[in-house]
């Protein structure tokens, strides 16, 4: 496929109200008593401690033995997670967000259980040497009470209604961990069949990309990064909970969002093994630089940053400041350029050429900003825009406001000036 562009994949929490309405209105079921809530949290505390301390017997003792499929999956996960350097690991129940999501069908499924509950469970973990704060993932664990004791019986009972528990590379298959100065690569063992893996060659490309990014983004950032090679395309799609086809993309910068302060955490780079395989080293380096630019900006980014700014900067950094706009130039020469900044949806919908053009248009716009007003002003503009977190207003409104404060020109004026600079 021609497109080497990608989309920043954020795990955005919230916005699930419409999905939980079918579970019943308030008062339709008996709330889980406080002593049971405390007992479930105590179960999770024991489970997290056992996982972190690598106490297999204690960990498996938290699982309902009647849930045979879940027992098998957890047994595999336990073995596959061994190479991962966990610094911290814990679970936090969040009853306030959705309450108890267990339905009558869930209670029938676990026949003989005294009670069944499915609250939202936050999984919070740090990887040693890489995560300055904990990554936060959503799990929908099913808890059953048998003989007065609460146990974990599953994590996929709500899949069919779109409430998916997070999946990690250690849920998908055997892992090896490979290290370099600034990276840890997590992926399947390298084999002789040509399958893509997180080997030293990939990490060497990432180290070179880091130098390129630091020449573009000069603000401080945590450049110790986790690089993940999923076991397959379907594994990648499940990890991303993708609502688009990942086959159109080479790699993803993935972050979680802490629901307390809305800060980005758990930054990862995920590569699409089938799409990146066979690409020349120079292209892999560019792809890694693109993704690293997303990670570098995470600390000052926010939900009000339009994708043309975010992706345009990443493409600019990916090329190390050199011009990489061949397809865009061809579109302009053919008289097909519409003089319009790409909208967010255009980075993930349409044909591969359409998506690729959106990335090149974004790079062109950011390149124009930097060449006319300088990298320092672009960085100042980005910081102002990223600071808008829970402030009302569309992303385009925030971009317009931040531009006026930084360069004295609004978004539409910038769009016209950029289009005029390339003859449109």
VOPAGU-2260 file (C-alpha; in pm, 1 decimal, decimal comma):
REM VOPAGU-2260
SITE   aa  ch    i         X         Y         Z
SITE  UNK   A    0       0,0       0,0       0,0
SITE  UNK   A    1     124,6     345,9     -84,0
SITE  UNK   A    2      14,6     526,4     231,5
SITE  UNK   A    3     271,3     545,4     507,3
SITE  UNK   A    4      58,5     779,0     713,6
SITE  UNK   A    5     -92,4     686,9    1045,9
SITE  UNK   A    6    -341,0     812,7    1298,2
SITE  UNK   A    7    -271,1     891,3    1662,9
SITE  UNK   A    8    -461,6     626,2    1856,4
SITE  UNK   A    9    -574,1     749,3    2195,9
SITE  UNK   A   10    -765,2     541,8    2443,7
SITE  UNK   A   11   -1034,3     799,5    2521,7
SITE  UNK   A   12   -1235,4     719,7    2832,3
SITE  UNK   A   13   -1595,6     827,8    2869,4
SITE  UNK   A   14   -1858,1     896,6    2600,2
SITE  UNK   A   15   -2023,2     559,0    2666,1
SITE  UNK   A   16   -2354,4     675,1    2811,9
SITE  UNK   A   17   -2559,6     556,7    2515,6
SITE  UNK   A   18   -2409,9     210,4    2549,3
SITE  UNK   A   19   -2505,7     163,7    2911,7
SITE  UNK   A   20   -2865,3     281,4    2886,3
SITE  UNK   A   21   -2986,8     -70,1    2787,8
SITE  UNK   A   22   -2858,7    -207,4    3119,6
SITE  UNK   A   23   -3152,9     -47,4    3296,3
SITE  UNK   A   24   -3238,7     277,4    3464,1
SITE  UNK   A   25   -3138,7     376,1    3814,3
SITE  UNK   A   26   -3312,1     162,0    4073,3
SITE  UNK   A   27   -3376,7    -127,0    3832,2
SITE  UNK   A   28   -3147,5    -351,3    4032,9
SITE  UNK   A   29   -3024,9    -374,4    4387,7
SITE  UNK   A   30   -2698,9    -180,7    4433,0
SITE  UNK   A   31   -2398,3    -385,8    4537,3
SITE  UNK   A   32   -2366,5    -344,2    4916,7
SITE  UNK   A   33   -2070,4    -153,0    5053,8
SITE  UNK   A   34   -1925,6    -457,3    5230,1
SITE  UNK   A   35   -1929,9    -651,4    4900,4
SITE  UNK   A   36   -1765,4    -360,4    4721,4
SITE  UNK   A   37   -1493,9    -357,8    4985,8
SITE  UNK   A   38   -1451,6    -735,6    4951,9
SITE  UNK   A   39   -1412,8    -709,3    4572,7
SITE  UNK   A   40   -1151,8    -436,1    4609,8
SITE  UNK   A   41    -967,5    -650,5    4864,1
SITE  UNK   A   42    -974,5    -937,8    4612,3
SITE  UNK   A   43    -825,9    -709,2    4347,7
SITE  UNK   A   44    -557,7    -587,5    4586,8
SITE  UNK   A   45    -450,1    -947,8    4649,6
SITE  UNK   A   46    -462,7   -1022,6    4278,3
SITE  UNK   A   47    -247,9    -719,3    4187,3
SITE  UNK   A   48       7,7    -796,9    4459,9
SITE  UNK   A   49      34,1   -1156,9    4342,8
SITE  UNK   A   50      80,0   -1045,6    3982,0
SITE  UNK   A   51     352,0    -796,1    4071,4
SITE  UNK   A   52     531,8   -1041,4    4302,4
SITE  UNK   A   53     500,2   -1323,5    4046,9
SITE  UNK   A   54     313,7   -1545,9    4293,2
SITE  UNK   A   55     128,2   -1770,7    4049,6
SITE  UNK   A   56     -64,7   -1970,6    4307,8
SITE  UNK   A   57    -196,8   -1657,8    4479,5
SITE  UNK   A   58    -287,9   -1500,0    4146,1
SITE  UNK   A   59    -477,7   -1803,2    4016,5
SITE  UNK   A   60    -655,7   -1834,0    4352,1
SITE  UNK   A   61    -841,5   -1511,0    4269,3
SITE  UNK   A   62   -1009,1   -1672,1    3965,9
SITE  UNK   A   63   -1335,0   -1866,6    3965,6
SITE  UNK   A   64   -1228,7   -2227,2    3882,4
SITE  UNK   A   65   -1565,6   -2284,6    3714,5
SITE  UNK   A   66   -1476,5   -2022,6    3449,0
SITE  UNK   A   67   -1258,8   -2265,7    3253,9
SITE  UNK   A   68   -1202,1   -2055,2    2943,8
SITE  UNK   A   69   -1098,8   -1757,3    3154,0
SITE  UNK   A   70    -868,8   -1977,9    3363,1
SITE  UNK   A   71    -692,9   -2095,2    3045,3
SITE  UNK   A   72    -650,0   -1742,1    2914,5
SITE  UNK   A   73    -519,1   -1617,3    3246,6
SITE  UNK   A   74    -275,4   -1907,4    3266,4
SITE  UNK   A   75    -136,5   -1810,1    2926,2
SITE  UNK   A   76    -125,7   -1440,6    3018,0
SITE  UNK   A   77      67,0   -1521,2    3335,7
SITE  UNK   A   78     333,7   -1704,4    3137,0
SITE  UNK   A   79     351,1   -1450,2    2854,1
SITE  UNK   A   80     381,9   -1151,5    3089,4
SITE  UNK   A   81     701,9   -1276,5    3253,8
SITE  UNK   A   82     948,4   -1070,3    3041,1
SITE  UNK   A   83     759,9    -742,5    3104,3
SITE  UNK   A   84     934,3    -521,6    3364,8
SITE  UNK   A   85     643,2    -408,4    3581,4
SITE  UNK   A   86     730,6    -141,7    3837,8
SITE  UNK   A   87     378,7    -111,5    3981,1
SITE  UNK   A   88      44,4    -279,4    3923,2
SITE  UNK   A   89    -295,5    -227,7    4084,9
SITE  UNK   A   90    -668,8    -225,0    4021,7
SITE  UNK   A   91    -910,9      49,4    4124,5
SITE  UNK   A   92   -1286,6      -7,8    4118,2
SITE  UNK   A   93   -1492,5     276,5    3971,9
SITE  UNK   A   94   -1853,4     221,7    4078,2
SITE  UNK   A   95   -1945,0     586,1    4021,6
SITE  UNK   A   96   -1906,6     598,2    3646,3
SITE  UNK   A   97   -2144,0     322,5    3534,9
SITE  UNK   A   98   -2253,1     144,3    3851,5
SITE  UNK   A   99   -2304,5    -230,8    3823,6
SITE  UNK   A  100   -2329,8    -331,7    3456,6
SITE  UNK   A  101   -2429,7    -694,7    3522,4
SITE  UNK   A  102   -2748,3    -793,3    3335,2
SITE  UNK   A  103   -2994,3   -1075,7    3401,8
SITE  UNK   A  104   -2821,2   -1276,3    3125,6
SITE  UNK   A  105   -2489,5   -1244,6    3311,4
SITE  UNK   A  106   -2649,9   -1375,0    3629,8
SITE  UNK   A  107   -2796,1   -1670,6    3440,3
SITE  UNK   A  108   -2459,1   -1745,3    3283,1
SITE  UNK   A  109   -2297,2   -1793,5    3624,3
SITE  UNK   A  110   -2554,3   -2030,9    3763,5
SITE  UNK   A  111   -2506,7   -2116,2    4127,1
SITE  UNK   A  112   -2329,9   -1790,5    4210,2
SITE  UNK   A  113   -2474,9   -1602,7    4506,7
SITE  UNK   A  114   -2415,6   -1270,8    4328,3
SITE  UNK   A  115   -2267,8   -1134,7    4004,5
SITE  UNK   A  116   -2126,1    -785,0    3953,6
SITE  UNK   A  117   -1955,7    -606,1    3663,6
SITE  UNK   A  118   -1827,8    -261,9    3765,1
SITE  UNK   A  119   -1574,6     -64,2    3567,9
SITE  UNK   A  120   -1226,6    -156,9    3690,1
SITE  UNK   A  121    -928,1      65,7    3624,1
SITE  UNK   A  122    -602,2    -116,4    3560,5
SITE  UNK   A  123    -309,2     107,3    3660,1
SITE  UNK   A  124      46,3      -6,5    3590,9
SITE  UNK   A  125     395,7     125,8    3524,7
SITE  UNK   A  126     680,0     -32,7    3331,1
SITE  UNK   A  127    1012,9      11,3    3508,9
SITE  UNK   A  128    1231,8     278,9    3355,5
SITE  UNK   A  129     967,9     392,4    3106,0
SITE  UNK   A  130     642,2     506,2    3269,3
SITE  UNK   A  131     682,0     813,2    3489,6
SITE  UNK   A  132     315,4     779,5    3589,6
SITE  UNK   A  133      80,6     484,7    3561,9
SITE  UNK   A  134     -93,7     386,3    3242,0
SITE  UNK   A  135    -470,0     363,6    3297,1
SITE  UNK   A  136    -678,0     105,9    3110,1
SITE  UNK   A  137   -1045,1      12,0    3143,5
SITE  UNK   A  138   -1140,0    -344,8    3231,1
SITE  UNK   A  139   -1490,2    -489,2    3259,5
SITE  UNK   A  140   -1418,1    -774,8    3497,9
SITE  UNK   A  141   -1700,0   -1005,0    3601,2
SITE  UNK   A  142   -1703,1   -1087,0    3971,9
SITE  UNK   A  143   -1896,2   -1381,1    4115,7
SITE  UNK   A  144   -1965,7   -1462,8    4478,2
SITE  UNK   A  145   -1945,3   -1829,9    4571,7
SITE  UNK   A  146   -1965,3   -1961,2    4927,7
SITE  UNK   A  147   -1934,5   -1605,3    5053,4
SITE  UNK   A  148   -1612,1   -1536,7    4857,9
SITE  UNK   A  149   -1575,2   -1304,3    4561,2
SITE  UNK   A  150   -1374,4   -1427,5    4259,5
SITE  UNK   A  151   -1295,1   -1302,0    3907,7
SITE  UNK   A  152   -1482,1   -1502,1    3643,8
SITE  UNK   A  153   -1423,1   -1317,9    3316,6
SITE  UNK   A  154   -1337,5   -1000,5    3132,2
SITE  UNK   A  155   -1536,4   -1028,1    2809,9
SITE  UNK   A  156   -1902,6   -1057,5    2910,6
SITE  UNK   A  157   -1977,1    -708,2    2778,1
SITE  UNK   A  158   -1789,6    -744,9    2449,5
SITE  UNK   A  159   -2110,3    -786,0    2252,3
SITE  UNK   A  160   -2234,0    -442,9    2360,7
SITE  UNK   A  161   -1907,0    -269,9    2278,8
SITE  UNK   A  162   -1759,9    -243,1    2628,6
SITE  UNK   A  163   -1423,8    -409,7    2572,8
SITE  UNK   A  164   -1162,3    -478,5    2834,9
SITE  UNK   A  165    -813,6    -359,6    2743,1
SITE  UNK   A  166    -581,7    -607,8    2576,9
SITE  UNK   A  167    -202,8    -598,0    2597,5
SITE  UNK   A  168      73,7    -775,4    2404,0
SITE  UNK   A  169     109,5   -1015,5    2697,8
SITE  UNK   A  170    -254,1   -1119,2    2642,6
SITE  UNK   A  171    -183,3   -1217,9    2282,0
SITE  UNK   A  172     106,1   -1462,4    2281,9
SITE  UNK   A  173     465,3   -1535,6    2389,9
SITE  UNK   A  174     682,0   -1226,1    2432,7
SITE  UNK   A  175    1046,1   -1130,5    2438,4
SITE  UNK   A  176    1182,0    -798,1    2561,8
SITE  UNK   A  177    1463,7    -627,8    2369,8
SITE  UNK   A  178    1641,3    -317,1    2500,2
SITE  UNK   A  179    1844,8     -27,9    2367,1
SITE  UNK   A  180    1952,4     301,4    2524,8
SITE  UNK   A  181    1607,0     462,0    2512,7
SITE  UNK   A  182    1368,8     182,4    2414,8
SITE  UNK   A  183    1226,4    -150,0    2518,9
SITE  UNK   A  184    1078,1    -360,3    2241,8
SITE  UNK   A  185     798,0    -604,1    2327,8
SITE  UNK   A  186     695,8    -855,4    2067,3
SITE  UNK   A  187     687,5   -1221,1    1964,8
SITE  UNK   A  188    1013,6   -1414,9    1954,2
SITE  UNK   A  189    1205,8   -1351,5    1632,6
SITE  UNK   A  190    1187,6   -1652,7    1401,2
SITE  UNK   A  191    1342,5   -1751,4    1069,5
SITE  UNK   A  192    1016,7   -1717,9     878,4
SITE  UNK   A  193    1063,7   -1347,5     806,9
SITE  UNK   A  194     792,1   -1234,9    1047,0
SITE  UNK   A  195     848,5    -884,5    1181,3
SITE  UNK   A  196     969,0    -863,9    1540,2
SITE  UNK   A  197    1107,4    -615,8    1794,0
SITE  UNK   A  198    1473,8    -688,3    1725,0
SITE  UNK   A  199    1784,5    -475,2    1768,0
SITE  UNK   A  200    1757,9    -351,9    1410,5
SITE  UNK   A  201    1416,1    -197,8    1477,3
SITE  UNK   A  202    1539,9     -41,0    1799,9
SITE  UNK   A  203    1842,1      99,9    1615,5
SITE  UNK   A  204    1605,5     272,5    1371,2
SITE  UNK   A  205    1413,2     410,1    1668,2
SITE  UNK   A  206    1733,9     547,1    1825,2
SITE  UNK   A  207    1813,8     726,4    1500,3
SITE  UNK   A  208    1459,2     860,6    1486,6
SITE  UNK   A  209    1496,4     997,7    1838,0
SITE  UNK   A  210    1785,3    1217,7    1725,0
SITE  UNK   A  211    1570,5    1346,9    1439,7
SITE  UNK   A  212    1276,3    1430,3    1667,5
SITE  UNK   A  213    1491,8    1612,7    1919,8
SITE  UNK   A  214    1600,0    1840,0    1638,7
SITE  UNK   A  215    1239,1    1946,2    1588,6
SITE  UNK   A  216    1073,6    1932,7    1930,9
SITE  UNK   A  217    1290,3    2112,4    2186,1
SITE  UNK   A  218    1066,5    2101,9    2496,3
SITE  UNK   A  219    1160,0    1845,9    2766,3
SITE  UNK   A  220     989,6    1505,5    2735,8
SITE  UNK   A  221    1035,6    1148,1    2854,4
SITE  UNK   A  222    1231,0     985,3    2571,9
SITE  UNK   A  223    1233,5     637,9    2730,9
SITE  UNK   A  224     969,2     470,6    2515,0
SITE  UNK   A  225     795,3     132,3    2490,1
SITE  UNK   A  226     785,2      -8,3    2136,6
SITE  UNK   A  227     536,1    -287,7    2069,1
SITE  UNK   A  228     522,0    -529,0    1776,0
SITE  UNK   A  229     185,1    -709,5    1800,2
SITE  UNK   A  230     162,3   -1074,6    1708,5
SITE  UNK   A  231     -66,4   -1006,1    1411,0
SITE  UNK   A  232    -290,8    -751,3    1244,9
SITE  UNK   A  233    -599,4    -874,5    1433,8
SITE  UNK   A  234    -403,4    -852,2    1761,6
SITE  UNK   A  235    -316,0    -491,7    1678,3
SITE  UNK   A  236    -678,0    -407,8    1597,2
SITE  UNK   A  237    -796,7    -558,4    1925,1
SITE  UNK   A  238    -534,9    -374,2    2127,8
SITE  UNK   A  239    -642,4     -45,4    1967,4
SITE  UNK   A  240   -1013,4    -132,3    1984,9
SITE  UNK   A  241   -1004,5       7,0    1632,1
SITE  UNK   A  242   -1320,3     129,7    1461,4
SITE  UNK   A  243   -1124,4     169,4    1134,8
SITE  UNK   A  244    -908,4     -67,1     931,1
SITE  UNK   A  245    -553,5     -67,6    1074,1
SITE  UNK   A  246    -428,6    -222,8     749,2
SITE  UNK   A  247    -412,7     130,0     603,8
SITE  UNK   A  248    -158,5     239,9     865,9
SITE  UNK   A  249     203,3     152,0     939,5
SITE  UNK   A  250     228,4     244,8    1306,7
SITE  UNK   A  251      43,9     411,7    1591,3
SITE  UNK   A  252     133,8     632,0    1885,9
SITE  UNK   A  253     -95,4     501,4    2158,4
SITE  UNK   A  254    -164,4     666,3    2493,0
SITE  UNK   A  255    -409,0     614,4    2773,6
SITE  UNK   A  256    -594,2     897,0    2946,1
SITE  UNK   A  257    -610,6     935,8    3322,8
SITE  UNK   A  258    -977,9    1011,6    3396,4
SITE  UNK   A  259    -883,1    1216,9    3702,1
SITE  UNK   A  260    -666,2    1487,0    3545,1
SITE  UNK   A  261    -723,9    1398,6    3175,4
SITE  UNK   A  262    -348,6    1375,8    3125,5
SITE  UNK   A  263    -199,2    1137,6    2870,9
SITE  UNK   A  264     -15,7     840,1    3021,3
SITE  UNK   A  265     121,3     502,5    2913,3
SITE  UNK   A  266     271,2     621,5    2584,8
SITE  UNK   A  267     344,7     336,6    2344,9
SITE  UNK   A  268     441,5     298,5    1981,6
SITE  UNK   A  269     267,6       7,3    1809,5
SITE  UNK   A  270     382,7    -100,6    1465,3
SITE  UNK   A  271     168,5    -290,9    1219,3
SITE  UNK   A  272     385,1    -599,1    1152,0
SITE  UNK   A  273     236,3    -687,9     814,6
SITE  UNK   A  274     253,4    -332,1     678,2
SITE  UNK   A  275     599,0    -229,4     801,5
SITE  UNK   A  276     770,0    -553,7     695,3
SITE  UNK   A  277    1003,6    -516,6     398,0
SITE  UNK   A  278    1029,2    -137,7     408,9
SITE  UNK   A  279    1378,8       9,5     368,7
SITE  UNK   A  280    1564,4     127,0     681,5
SITE  UNK   A  281    1530,0     494,8     584,7
SITE  UNK   A  282    1152,2     464,1     569,8
SITE  UNK   A  283    1135,2     275,6     899,5
SITE  UNK   A  284    1343,7     553,6    1056,5
SITE  UNK   A  285    1100,1     814,4     922,0
SITE  UNK   A  286     801,7     621,1    1051,4
SITE  UNK   A  287     960,1     587,1    1395,6
SITE  UNK   A  288    1038,0     961,8    1401,4
SITE  UNK   A  289     676,1    1039,7    1314,1
SITE  UNK   A  290     547,1     828,2    1601,6
SITE  UNK   A  291     806,5     957,7    1845,9
SITE  UNK   A  292     701,5    1313,1    1765,5
SITE  UNK   A  293     353,3    1223,3    1890,0
SITE  UNK   A  294     501,4    1085,5    2211,3
SITE  UNK   A  295     723,7    1391,5    2252,5
SITE  UNK   A  296     427,5    1630,5    2237,3
SITE  UNK   A  297     199,5    1430,5    2468,7
SITE  UNK   A  298     286,8    1625,7    2784,0
SITE  UNK   A  299     163,9    1951,7    2633,4
SITE  UNK   A  300    -100,9    1815,1    2399,0
SITE  UNK   A  301    -472,7    1803,3    2463,3
SITE  UNK   A  302    -810,8    1717,5    2309,5
SITE  UNK   A  303    -837,2    2057,6    2139,5
SITE  UNK   A  304    -542,0    2000,3    1904,3
SITE  UNK   A  305    -681,4    1935,4    1551,9
SITE  UNK   A  306    -523,8    1640,1    1375,4
SITE  UNK   A  307    -381,5    1853,6    1094,5
SITE  UNK   A  308    -158,7    2022,4    1352,0
SITE  UNK   A  309     -70,3    1704,4    1540,7
SITE  UNK   A  310      -8,5    1493,4    1230,3
SITE  UNK   A  311     150,9    1777,7    1037,1
SITE  UNK   A  312     413,9    1826,3    1305,3
SITE  UNK   A  313     476,3    1450,2    1323,0
SITE  UNK   A  314     527,6    1432,0     946,1
SITE  UNK   A  315     756,6    1735,7     957,3
SITE  UNK   A  316     964,1    1569,3    1229,3
SITE  UNK   A  317     953,5    1237,5    1045,7
SITE  UNK   A  318    1127,8    1390,4     746,9
SITE  UNK   A  319    1373,3    1573,9     972,7
SITE  UNK   A  320    1282,4    1906,2     817,0
SITE  UNK   A  321    1353,3    1785,2     462,5
SITE  UNK   A  322    1072,1    1809,2     210,5
SITE  UNK   A  323     854,8    1499,8     177,5
SITE  UNK   A  324     555,3    1618,9     -23,5
SITE  UNK   A  325     584,5    1438,5    -357,0
SITE  UNK   A  326     222,1    1321,2    -373,9
SITE  UNK   A  327      93,0    1658,8    -257,4
SITE  UNK   A  328     303,0    1837,1    -519,3
SITE  UNK   A  329     157,2    1609,0    -786,6
SITE  UNK   A  330    -196,8    1691,7    -672,6
SITE  UNK   A  331    -116,7    2064,7    -685,6
SITE  UNK   A  332      41,2    2032,7   -1031,3
SITE  UNK   A  333    -269,1    1852,2   -1156,2
SITE  UNK   A  334    -485,0    2141,8   -1036,4
SITE  UNK   A  335    -667,9    1921,4    -784,5
SITE  UNK   A  336    -567,4    2101,9    -465,6
SITE  UNK   A  337    -874,9    2252,9    -300,6
SITE  UNK   A  338    -686,6    2496,5     -73,4
SITE  UNK   A  339    -850,9    2350,9     237,1
SITE  UNK   A  340    -693,4    2223,7     559,5
SITE  UNK   A  341    -781,7    1855,6     617,6
SITE  UNK   A  342   -1046,9    1780,8     879,4
SITE  UNK   A  343    -996,5    1519,2    1151,4
SITE  UNK   A  344   -1204,1    1246,5     985,0
SITE  UNK   A  345    -995,8    1268,8     667,8
SITE  UNK   A  346    -699,3    1110,7     848,5
SITE  UNK   A  347    -879,0     778,2     891,0
SITE  UNK   A  348   -1151,9     759,7     623,4
SITE  UNK   A  349   -1144,6     738,5     245,4
SITE  UNK   A  350    -900,9     564,2      16,6
SITE  UNK   A  351    -535,8     510,3     103,5
SITE  UNK   A  352    -444,3     794,5    -134,0
SITE  UNK   A  353    -700,6    1024,1      29,5
SITE  UNK   A  354    -556,3     954,3     373,9
SITE  UNK   A  355    -199,8     996,7     250,3
SITE  UNK   A  356    -289,3    1331,3      92,9
SITE  UNK   A  357    -434,3    1452,3     424,7
SITE  UNK   A  358    -102,4    1380,6     596,4
SITE  UNK   A  359      94,2    1561,4     327,0
SITE  UNK   A  360    -141,1    1859,7     335,5
SITE  UNK   A  361     -97,9    1872,7     712,7
SITE  UNK   A  362     280,1    1858,7     681,6
SITE  UNK   A  363     270,4    2134,6     422,0
SITE  UNK   A  364      62,2    2357,9     650,1
SITE  UNK   A  365     288,8    2304,6     951,9
SITE  UNK   A  366     598,6    2353,5     735,9
SITE  UNK   A  367     452,8    2684,2     612,1
SITE  UNK   A  368     385,9    2796,9     970,9
SITE  UNK   A  369     740,5    2712,6    1082,5
SITE  UNK   A  370     907,7    2865,3     778,2
SITE  UNK   A  371     711,4    3190,9     809,5
SITE  UNK   A  372     694,4    3240,7    1185,3
SITE  UNK   A  373     963,2    3007,1    1319,9
SITE  UNK   A  374     975,2    2689,0    1526,1
SITE  UNK   A  375     963,6    2874,5    1857,7
SITE  UNK   A  376     633,0    3041,0    1771,9
SITE  UNK   A  377     490,3    2711,9    1648,8
SITE  UNK   A  378     587,9    2548,2    1978,8
SITE  UNK   A  379     428,6    2837,0    2170,7
SITE  UNK   A  380     111,1    2800,0    1961,6
SITE  UNK   A  381     101,0    2424,1    2023,1
SITE  UNK   A  382     138,6    2469,1    2398,3
SITE  UNK   A  383    -142,6    2724,3    2411,0
SITE  UNK   A  384    -369,0    2497,3    2211,4
SITE  UNK   A  385    -283,5    2188,2    2415,0
SITE  UNK   A  386    -361,7    2368,6    2740,5
SITE  UNK   A  387    -732,5    2377,8    2649,1
SITE  UNK   A  388    -860,1    2065,7    2828,9
SITE  UNK   A  389   -1216,5    2091,9    2960,3
SITE  UNK   A  390   -1274,5    2436,0    2809,9
SITE  UNK   A  391   -1594,1    2458,4    2598,4
SITE  UNK   A  392   -1557,0    2501,7    2225,1
SITE  UNK   A  393   -1467,7    2304,1    1913,0
SITE  UNK   A  394   -1104,5    2224,4    1834,6
SITE  UNK   A  395   -1116,3    2463,7    1540,1
SITE  UNK   A  396   -1234,4    2745,0    1771,3
SITE  UNK   A  397    -945,1    2678,3    2008,6
SITE  UNK   A  398    -700,8    2664,0    1716,1
SITE  UNK   A  399    -833,0    2995,5    1584,6
SITE  UNK   A  400    -798,0    3156,4    1927,9
SITE  UNK   A  401    -447,0    3020,6    1989,8
SITE  UNK   A  402    -329,3    3129,5    1644,4
SITE  UNK   A  403    -456,1    3483,8    1692,0
SITE  UNK   A  404    -272,2    3507,2    2024,0
SITE  UNK   A  405      49,1    3369,6    1875,0
SITE  UNK   A  406      80,2    3512,5    1522,5
SITE  UNK   A  407    -202,9    3766,8    1504,7
SITE  UNK   A  408    -387,0    3563,1    1240,7
SITE  UNK   A  409    -688,5    3337,0    1284,5
SITE  UNK   A  410    -735,9    2985,0    1148,1
SITE  UNK   A  411    -918,9    3086,8     830,4
SITE  UNK   A  412    -667,0    3358,4     758,7
SITE  UNK   A  413    -388,8    3103,9     804,9
SITE  UNK   A  414    -563,2    2860,7     571,9
SITE  UNK   A  415    -590,6    3125,5     298,1
SITE  UNK   A  416    -229,4    3236,9     343,0
SITE  UNK   A  417    -104,9    2877,7     329,5
SITE  UNK   A  418    -311,8    2798,5      18,7
SITE  UNK   A  419    -192,6    3115,7    -152,8
SITE  UNK   A  420     170,0    3022,9     -79,0
SITE  UNK   A  421     135,1    2715,5    -298,7
SITE  UNK   A  422     -61,5    2881,9    -577,0
SITE  UNK   A  423    -417,0    2790,9    -483,9
